[in-house]
């Protein structure tokens, strides 16, 4: 298991100011999600399958 910090990114649909966004970091076994305004705050860790289901549902 790696101890390095994951690489976070925001959606290309985020506003230029980026004030109200979530950030996502994908790793082999988890997808991490956090609030861009609170980078040290809580994070969600989801399985790739759960993340895929969420994104499909949110896109409808």
Secondary structure as the mmCIF struct_conf table of DSSP 4:
data_model
#
loop_
_struct_conf.conf_type_id
_struct_conf.id
_struct_conf.beg_label_comp_id
_struct_conf.beg_label_asym_id
_struct_conf.beg_label_seq_id
_struct_conf.end_label_comp_id
_struct_conf.end_label_asym_id
_struct_conf.end_label_seq_id
BEND BEND1 UNK A 4 UNK A 4
HELX_LH_PP_P HELX_LH_PP_P1 UNK A 5 UNK A 8
STRN STRN1 UNK A 9 UNK A 9
TURN_TY1_P TURN_TY1_P1 UNK A 12 UNK A 13
BEND BEND2 UNK A 14 UNK A 14
BEND BEND3 UNK A 16 UNK A 17
BEND BEND4 UNK A 20 UNK A 20
STRN STRN2 UNK A 22 UNK A 26
BEND BEND5 UNK A 28 UNK A 29
STRN STRN3 UNK A 31 UNK A 35
TURN_TY1_P TURN_TY1_P2 UNK A 36 UNK A 37
TURN_TY1_P TURN_TY1_P3 UNK A 39 UNK A 40
BEND BEND6 UNK A 41 UNK A 41
STRN STRN4 UNK A 43 UNK A 46
HELX_RH_AL_P HELX_RH_AL_P1 UNK A 48 UNK A 58
TURN_TY1_P TURN_TY1_P4 UNK A 59 UNK A 59
#
